[in-house]
Amino acid sequence: MGLQKRLKLTGKQYLFLLAGLVTIGGSLLLSKFLSNYIISTTPSTSYRIFRIEKGLPKKDDYVIVEVPFAITPQKIFIKRIACIEGDYLRIEGRAFYCNGRFIGCAKDETIDGKPLEHIYYNGVVPEGYIFVVGDSFHSYDSKYFGLVPKSYVRTKLTPIF
């Protein structure tokens, strides 16, 4: 009988237990089991555990995206696709809209008080590009680094919890 059944845990409870064990103990066996999952500690997303998926991501999917032109030391991010090629991206002041739907607001400065510039773009998202956002107001995302080539997406993710 498996550990999950012996402990009478739901799937989410079991995954949480395993994630905690990997975080604390680093078991190679558990790490291999969890190789299809990502544990995120960033406050940029509302979720902490994601399952790695196959297939092409679409609008509103979470993705791992590599942004080599980001001004931060971190170049790999977990973000949600908010606007895709053919969508109309509009910026009014610091508010961002995709096809008229509000997708976020840019900040004037970073958390530590440094000035922060957002992009200026009004128009159709060109073929081969996406606009990605985090779930947090403090997220460093396309509002600051701009449109991202779809080829920079490394994998599609499904949020677990």
NORBELFEN-V268908 format. One line per field, one symbol per residue. ss: DSSP state (H for helix, E for strand, C for the rest). phi: phi as a letter, one per 20 degrees, with the letter a starting at -180 (. if undefined). psi: psi as a letter, one per 40 degrees, with the letter a starting at -180 (. if undefined). A space follows every 10 residues. Layout:
BEGIN
ss=???
phi=???
psi=???
END
This chain:
BEGIN
ss=CCHHHHCCCC HHHHHHHHHH HHHHHCCHHH HHHHHHEEEC CCCCCCCCEE EEECCCCCCC CEEEEECCCC CCCCCEEEEE EEEECCCEEE EECCEEEECC EEEEECCCEC CCCCECCCCC CCEECCCCEE EEECCCCCCC CHHHHCCEEH HHEEEEEEEC C
phi=.fggffeldf gfffffffff fffedmgfff fffefecddd dfffdeddcc efdeoefcgm febecdcfef eeffddcdcd fdbcgnfdec ccmdedccln efcqceeebf genfgcedfc bcqfffgncc cdceeegefe bffdenfcfg fefeaecdfd a
psi=hiddddefii dddddddddd dddddfhddd dddeeeihhh ehedieidhi hhiiihiihe iiihhhgdei eidhehihih hdhiheihhh hhbehhihfe hheihiidii deeiihhiih hhahhiheii hiiieidehh aeddeaihhd eehdiiihhd .
END
